[in-house]
């Protein structure tokens, strides 16, 4: 059996993206060698540009409270690799992971083109094995990039599919227009299986999803946000009513309310498939759902918010949240990856931030801190660079007074690194 370090070394020996895919044959071949563990499981399948992790966490919390053994697969990890694969909100045990990685490695030896696999494909197969082994009643499954050719899309008909907010991201892979991106996300819609599309998506996105749903004879439900009344929204969370029901969220920001509407509608479909879920399960699950690095409040004096917003849509949602918060001056520690639409994303944030501190030490594919600072200054913002995340956070905390806002954002990889640094200090 591998040690945990050996298991991680094996997973990391594969390229992060892997060789390009145009079908699901590669993941299908691996899963076939493993006995197709996914075929014995039931799924809620989630795709989208922003909100996938939040929606997945909300669904999982509800199902656990309803008494179902619930698997949860998300990406990327924030604290530890094992937090990508959970059962009943508990990370996969490292010992279990080591056993399964050893099994998987032996099976992969039978595939000549094994080095073409991505880390995500390997992790997906590992998750399916684990969820089958512990006999999950249902699995909440978040896609990686896209949907149509995402390795998670190897599953057969899900209980329900959910497509969250769609905006520009991963354009080199998914396409340059919202229609092209929506087409890839719509790939998770299966024949005869209901799909929930989050409210407030652009018209061209709705058109694509409607067309795919018609082709697949799949019932499409878009929550009616006109029947949603915002009762309260602050850094402590939100309260809203939807068709007479009162709900509370610990997750902050009105965009999380939109995510919650999709979850409420999805649970009605899940109930219709024979799962016993009460209104209380739904309300309590939504209220308790929390996710690291999604508008996460780390401190209040100064107010420190950690957010993994890394694309234009995510940054727009974050900026809407900032409009609802009172503070004197605003500082941002920011770092971004090269594969994002950096200029458009930063442009959303510049009007809300007094001064930026740019970093790049959190990921090998990050934009150089000095280049990011130059871009922000050129676009009318005020920025300097520090490179290392720990030094940037220390500098920001030294500059900020108790009534200021300190935002850490730009990448989930930065958020993961910053959270560890902050909590260890």
C-alpha positions in Angstrom: 0.0 0.0 0.0 1.1 3.5 -0.7 1.8 6.0 2.1 -0.2 9.2 1.7 2.8 11.1 0.3 3.4 8.3 -2.2 -0.3 8.4 -3.2 -0.1 12.2 -3.7 3.2 11.8 -5.7 1.5 9.3 -7.9 -1.5 11.6 -8.6 0.8 14.6 -9.1 2.8 12.6 -11.6 -0.1 13.2 -14.1 -0.5 16.5 -15.9 -3.0 18.9 -14.4 -4.9 19.2 -17.7 -3.9 16.0 -19.4 -4.1 15.4 -23.1 -7.0 17.2 -24.9 -10.3 15.2 -25.0 -13.1 15.1 -27.6 -15.0 12.3 -26.1 -15.3 10.3 -22.8 -13.6 7.2 -24.1 -10.5 7.7 -21.9 -12.2 8.0 -18.6 -14.6 5.3 -19.8 -11.8 2.8 -20.4 -10.3 3.4 -16.9 -13.7 3.0 -15.2 -14.4 -0.2 -17.1 -11.1 -1.7 -15.7 -12.3 -0.6 -12.3 -15.7 -2.4 -12.7 -17.6 0.8 -13.5 -18.3 1.9 -9.9 -20.3 4.9 -11.1 -23.0 2.6 -12.4 -24.1 1.5 -8.9 -24.5 5.1 -7.7 -27.2 7.8 -7.9 -26.1 11.4 -8.7 -27.0 15.1 -8.5 -24.8 16.5 -11.3 -23.8 20.1 -11.2 -22.1 22.3 -13.9 -21.7 26.0 -14.4 -19.2 28.8 -14.4 -19.8 30.2 -10.9 -21.7 28.8 -7.9 -21.1 25.0 -8.5 -19.3 24.5 -5.2 -21.9 26.4 -3.2 -24.8 24.6 -4.8 -23.1 21.3 -4.2 -22.5 22.0 -0.6 -26.1 23.1 0.0 -27.4 19.9 -1.6 -25.1 17.8 0.4 -26.0 19.4 3.7 -29.7 18.9 3.0 -29.3 15.2 2.0 -27.2 14.5 5.1 -29.8 16.0 7.3 -32.4 13.9 5.6 -30.5 10.8 6.8 -28.9 9.8 3.5 -25.3 8.6 3.1 -24.2 11.4 0.9 -21.0 11.6 -1.3 -19.7 15.0 -2.3 -17.2 15.6 -5.1 -15.8 19.1 -5.6 -12.8 20.9 -6.9 -10.3 22.3 -6.4 -9.4 21.5 -2.8 -9.0 24.4 -0.4 -7.2 23.0 2.6 -6.2 19.4 1.7 -6.5 17.2 -1.3 -8.9 14.9 0.7 -11.5 17.7 1.0 -12.4 17.1 -2.7 -14.0 13.7 -1.8 -16.4 13.7 1.2 -19.0 11.4 2.6 -21.5 12.9 5.1 -19.3 16.1 5.2 -16.2 14.2 6.2 -13.1 14.0 4.0 -12.0 10.7 2.6 -9.7 9.0 5.1 -6.1 9.1 4.0 -5.7 5.3 4.6 -8.7 4.6 2.3 -7.3 6.9 -0.3 -3.9 5.2 -0.2 -5.5 1.8 -0.8 -7.6 3.0 -3.7 -4.8 4.9 -5.4 -2.7 1.7 -5.2 -5.6 -0.2 -6.8 -6.1 2.4 -9.5 -2.3 2.6 -10.3 -2.3 -1.2 -11.0 -5.3 -0.9 -13.3 -3.7 2.0 -15.1 -0.7 -0.1 -16.0 -3.0 -2.0 -18.4 -3.6 1.2 -20.4 -0.8 2.1 -22.9 -1.7 5.8 -23.1 -2.0 6.2 -19.3 0.2 9.3 -19.3 -2.5 11.2 -21.2 -4.8 11.1 -18.2 -5.3 14.3 -16.2 -5.1 14.6 -12.5 -8.9 15.4 -12.5 -9.7 12.1 -14.4 -7.6 10.2 -11.9 -9.4 11.9 -9.0 -12.8 11.3 -10.5 -12.2 7.6 -10.8 -10.9 7.6 -7.2 -14.0 9.3 -6.0 -16.3 6.8 -7.7 -14.4 3.9 -6.2 -14.7 5.4 -2.7 -18.4 6.3 -3.0 -19.2 2.8 -4.1 -17.1 1.2 -1.3 -18.9 3.2 1.4 -22.3 2.5 -0.2 -23.5 6.1 -0.7 -27.2 6.5 -1.2 -26.6 9.5 -3.4 -23.6 11.5 -4.7 -23.5 15.3 -5.3 -21.1 15.5 -8.2 -19.5 18.8 -9.4 -18.0 19.0 -12.8 -14.5 20.3 -13.4 -14.2 22.4 -16.5 -17.2 22.4 -18.9 -19.5 19.5 -18.8 -20.0 17.8 -22.1 -16.5 16.2 -22.2 -15.9 16.5 -18.4 -14.9 13.2 -16.9 -17.8 13.4 -14.5 -20.2 13.3 -17.4 -19.5 9.5 -17.8 -22.3 8.9 -15.4 -25.7 7.6 -16.6 -28.9 9.4 -16.0 -28.7 11.5 -12.8 -31.5 12.1 -10.4 -31.4 15.8 -11.4 -28.9 18.0 -13.2 -28.2 21.6 -12.1 -26.6 24.3 -14.2 -25.5 27.4 -12.3 -24.5 30.8 -13.5 -22.7 30.8 -16.8 -20.2 33.5 -17.8 -16.8 33.7 -19.5 -14.1 31.4 -18.1 -11.7 28.8 -19.6 -12.4 30.4 -23.0 -9.5 28.5 -24.8 -11.2 25.2 -23.9 -14.9 26.1 -23.8 -15.3 28.8 -26.5 -15.2 32.5 -26.8 -19.0 33.2 -26.6 -21.5 32.6 -23.9 -23.4 30.3 -26.4 -20.4 28.2 -26.9 -19.7 27.9 -23.2 -23.4 27.2 -22.4 -23.3 24.4 -25.1 -20.5 22.7 -23.2 -22.2 23.1 -19.8 -25.5 21.8 -21.3 -23.7 18.5 -22.1 -24.7 17.2 -18.6 -28.4 17.2 -19.5 -29.4 13.6 -20.0 -32.4 12.0 -21.8 -35.5 12.4 -19.8 -33.7 13.8 -16.7 -34.9 17.1 -15.2 -32.5 20.0 -15.3 -32.5 23.1 -13.1 -31.0 26.3 -14.6 -30.1 29.1 -12.2 -32.1 32.3 -12.4 -30.7 35.5 -13.9 -28.6 33.8 -16.6 -28.2 35.8 -19.9 -30.8 35.2 -22.6 -28.4 33.5 -25.0 -27.5 31.0 -22.2 -31.2 30.3 -21.6 -31.8 29.7 -25.3 -28.9 27.1 -25.5 -30.1 25.2 -22.4 -33.7 25.2 -23.6 -32.7 23.8 -27.0 -30.6 21.0 -25.4 -33.4 20.2 -22.9 -35.9 19.9 -25.8 -33.5 17.6 -27.7 -33.1 15.4 -24.6 -36.8 15.5 -23.7 -35.6 16.8 -20.3 -37.9 19.0 -18.1 -36.2 22.4 -17.6 -36.9 24.4 -14.5 -35.7 28.0 -14.0 -36.5 29.3 -10.5 -38.8 32.3 -10.6 -36.7 34.9 -8.7 -39.7 37.3 -8.9 -41.2 35.1 -6.1 -38.1 35.6 -4.0 -38.1 38.4 -1.5 -34.9 39.4 0.2 -35.6 40.0 3.9 -32.1 40.6 5.1 -28.5 40.6 3.8 -25.3 41.3 5.7 -21.9 39.9 6.4 -23.6 37.5 8.7 -25.6 36.0 5.9 -29.0 36.3 4.2 -32.6 35.7 4.9 -35.2 35.4 2.1 -38.6 34.0 1.3 -39.5 31.9 -1.7 -43.1 30.9 -2.4 -43.9 31.6 1.2 -41.1 29.5 2.8 -38.5 31.4 4.9 -34.9 30.5 4.5 -31.6 31.6 6.0 -28.1 31.3 4.7 -24.7 31.7 6.4 -23.1 32.1 2.9 -23.1 35.8 2.3 -24.1 37.7 -0.9 -27.3 37.9 -2.9 -25.8 35.5 -5.5 -25.9 32.8 -2.8 -29.7 33.3 -2.6 -29.9 32.7 -6.4 -27.9 29.5 -5.8 -30.2 28.5 -3.0 -33.3 28.9 -5.3 -31.8 26.3 -7.6 -31.2 23.9 -4.7 -34.7 24.3 -3.4 -36.1 23.5 -6.9 -33.7 20.6 -7.3 -34.8 19.1 -4.0 -38.4 18.9 -5.3 -37.2 16.7 -8.1 -35.1 14.6 -5.8 -38.2 14.1 -3.6 -40.2 13.1 -6.6 -37.7 10.3 -7.2 -38.5 8.7 -3.8 -36.1 10.4 -1.5 -37.7 11.5 1.8 -36.7 15.1 2.3 -38.7 17.5 4.6 -39.1 21.2 4.3 -37.2 21.4 7.6 -34.3 19.4 6.1 -34.1 21.9 3.2 -34.3 25.0 5.4 -31.8 23.6 8.0 -29.4 22.4 5.3 -29.4 25.7 3.5 -28.8 27.5 6.8 -25.9 25.3 7.9 -24.1 25.2 4.5 -20.7 26.8 4.5 -17.8 26.7 2.1 -14.3 27.9 2.5 -13.1 30.8 0.4 -16.5 31.9 -0.9 -17.0 35.3 0.6 -15.6 33.9 3.8 -15.2 36.3 6.7 -11.9 35.7 8.5 -12.0 38.7 10.8 -14.2 41.8 11.5 -11.7 44.5 12.7 -10.5 45.0 10.1 -13.1 43.2 8.0 -11.1 40.5 6.1 -13.0 38.7 3.4 -11.5 35.7 1.5 -13.1 34.9 -1.9 -12.1 32.6 -4.7 -13.6 34.9 -7.4 -11.4 34.3 -10.4 -13.4 35.3 -13.5 -15.6 38.2 -14.5 -18.9 36.7 -13.4 -17.5 35.7 -10.0 -16.0 39.1 -9.5 -19.3 40.9 -10.4 -21.0 38.9 -7.7 -18.3 39.8 -5.2 -18.5 43.5 -6.1 -22.3 43.4 -5.5 -21.5 42.1 -2.0 -19.0 44.9 -1.4 -21.7 47.5 -2.3 -23.7 46.2 0.7 -20.9 46.5 3.2 -19.8 49.6 5.2 -16.1 50.3 5.5 -13.7 53.2 5.3 -10.9 52.2 3.0 -10.6 49.0 1.0 -7.4 47.0 0.3 -7.1 43.9 -1.8 -4.4 41.2 -1.9 -4.9 39.8 -5.4 -3.3 37.2 -7.6 -4.6 35.7 -10.8 -3.8 32.8 -13.1 -2.8 33.2 -16.8 -5.7 31.1 -18.2 -8.3 33.7 -17.0 -9.6 36.8 -18.6 -7.5 38.9 -16.2 -8.1 42.4 -17.6 -11.9 42.0 -17.6 -12.0 40.4 -14.2 -9.8 43.1 -12.6 -11.8 45.9 -14.3 -14.8 44.8 -12.2 -13.0 45.3 -9.0 -11.0 48.4 -9.5 -13.8 50.9 -8.7 -14.3 49.2 -5.3 -10.7 49.0 -4.1 -8.5 51.9 -2.8 -5.2 49.9 -3.2 -4.1 46.6 -4.5 -1.2 44.4 -3.4 -0.4 41.9 -6.1 1.1 38.5 -5.5 2.2 35.5 -7.7 3.8 32.9 -5.4 0.6 30.8 -5.0 0.8 28.9 -8.3 3.2 28.2 -11.0 0.7 29.4 -13.6 0.0 32.7 -12.0 0.4 36.1 -13.6 3.6 37.8 -12.5 2.8 40.2 -9.6 4.7 43.1 -11.2 2.8 42.6 -14.5 -0.6 42.5 -12.7 0.3 45.6 -10.7 1.2 47.4 -13.9 -2.1 46.4 -15.5 -4.1 47.7 -12.6 -2.2 51.0 -12.5 -2.7 51.3 -16.3 -6.4 50.8 -15.9 -6.8 53.5 -13.3 -6.3 51.6 -10.1 -3.5 51.9 -7.5 -1.3 48.9 -7.1 2.1 47.6 -5.9 3.5 44.1 -5.8 5.0 41.9 -3.0 5.2 38.5 -4.8 4.8 36.3 -1.8 1.3 35.8 -0.3 2.4 35.7 3.3 4.3 39.0 3.1 1.4 40.6 1.2 -1.1 39.6 3.9 1.2 40.9 6.6 1.7 44.2 4.7 -2.1 44.6 4.2 -2.8 43.9 7.9 -0.2 46.5 8.9 -1.8 49.1 6.5 -5.4 48.5 7.4 -7.2 50.1 10.3 -10.0 48.5 12.2 -12.8 50.0 10.1 -11.2 49.1 6.7 -11.9 46.2 4.4 -9.2 43.7 3.4 -10.1 41.5 0.5 -8.1 38.5 -0.6 -9.2 37.3 -4.1 -8.4 36.4 -7.7 -7.9 32.7 -7.6 -9.1 29.7 -5.6 -5.5 28.6 -5.4 -4.6 31.9 -3.9 -7.5 31.6 -1.5 -6.3 28.2 -0.4 -2.8 29.4 0.2 -4.0 32.6 2.0 -6.4 30.7 4.2 -3.6 28.4 5.5 -1.3 31.3 6.0 -3.9 33.4 7.9 -5.1 30.6 10.2 -1.5 29.5 11.0 -0.5 33.0 12.1 
